[in-house]
């Protein structure tokens, strides 16, 4: 899947794809953004609009209370 242009992806779809890739293929967010040539700030900002942040301990984006 081409994740290089994440601006066109729905935020909810992006969340599912990113968490799946983190669970199955990548050991960190840094590895994911390098592997798929993504902008780390763009990913985190887009998922932050949904109320999700990256948790390095579990290697996934999790919902947080605002």
LINPE-V167833 format. One record per backbone hydrogen bond with DSSP energy under -1.0 kcal/mol. NH is the residue of the N-H (numbers start at 1). CO is the residue of the C=O. E is the energy in kcal/mol with one decimal. If there is no record, write none. Layout:
NH,CO,E  NH,CO,E
This chain:
8,5,-1.1  14,10,-2.6  15,11,-2.3  16,12,-1.8  17,13,-2.4  18,14,-3.1  19,15,-2.4  20,16,-1.9  21,17,-2.7  22,18,-2.6  23,19,-2.0  24,20,-2.6  25,21,-2.6  26,21,-2.0  32,28,-1.9  33,29,-2.6  34,30,-1.8  35,31,-2.7  36,32,-2.3  38,33,-2.3  43,39,-2.2  44,40,-2.6  45,41,-2.5  46,42,-2.2  47,43,-2.3  48,44,-1.7  49,45,-1.3  51,48,-1.0  52,47,-2.1  53,62,-2.5  55,60,-2.7  59,55,-1.4  60,55,-1.4  62,53,-2.9  64,51,-2.6
